[in-house]
């Protein structure tokens, strides 16, 4: 079992920045990848960024060059630095952790970008 606790969402103006954090606990050594999805109202959940245990990183095309995913292994925490935010980035952001074929989810944190 893996537990995920997110923090860092909020309200920001267009062009602003936010940093999301996701702290993992439980079976940490079993995690093979972590990252972030987001879901806007009426939309499907989409991958934003992910990082594997080996350090490989991928981003959705919509956030490349603006968002940066990183991790602190000592704190079992993954971060998502979001810069140059746009209204279309408004969504609930969910942290995930993959253990074999199982995906664990955080509770979600709201990010709202005002125009």
N, C-alpha and C positions, 0 to 999 in steps of 0.2 A: 504494500500500500504506500501511496505517496500523497502527501497533503501539500497544497499550494495556497499561499496567501499573497494576494496582490495589493499593491498600493500605488498611489501617484496620479490617479486620474483627476479630472477637474475641468474647469471652464477656462478657455484661453481664446484670445483674439486671433484672427487670421495672421499668419506669419510668426506666431509665438511658438514656444517650446514647452514640452512636458517630458518628464522621465517616469516611466513605469518600472516598478520593481516586482519581482515574483520570487518569494522565498519558498524553497522546497524543504520538506522534512519527511521522515519515514525511511523507506527503502531507497536511499539516495544512490547507492552504488549500482542499482538496477536500471537507472535512467539512461536511455540511449539518445535522447534528444529532448530539447525544450524550446519553447518559443511562444509566439503570440498569434492568435486569431482575433478577428473582430467581426462584429455583426451590427449592421445598421438596421433601423426599423424597416420591416418588410423585405429585407434582403437575406440572402444565405450567409452563413458564417464563412469567412474567407481567411486564408493564411496571410499573415502580414510578414512575419520573419521567423526563422528557425535556426537553431544552432545544434549540431550533433555533438556527441561525446568527444569525437575526434577533432572538433573545431570547425567543421564545414558549416558555412553560413549560406542561407538563401533568403531572398527578399521577394515580395511581390513587385511587379513592375511599377505599380502605383506609388510605392514608397521608396524606391531605389534613389539614393542620393540625398534623401531627407531623413530617413530613419536609420538608426544604428543599433544592432543587438549586440550585447556583450554579456559576460558572465564573470562572477567572482566565485571560484570553486571553494575558497575557504569559507564563504558565507552561504554556499549552496543557493546562490541567488542569480537570477537572470534579469537583465535590464533592457529596456527599450527606450532609447533616446530619440525623441520625436522633435524634429526641427521644421521650420517653414510649414507649419500646420495650415491645412486648408479646411473649409467647411465640410468638404466631402470625406474628411477623416473622422468626422463625428460618428461615434459608434460605441458599443460596449466592447471593451478589449478583454479577451480571455487568455490567461496563461495556460499552457498545456505542458505535460511531461509524458513522454512515451516510454513505456516499459514493455519490451517485447511487442505483443500485438494489442496491448491495452494502453488507452490514452486517459490520463487523469486531467481534470480541469480545475482551474481556480473559479472563484465565485463571480469574477467579472468586475471590471471597473469602468465607469462611464467617462468618456472623453468627449467634450463638446467644444467645437470650434465655432466661434461667432464671426459673422461677416461684417 
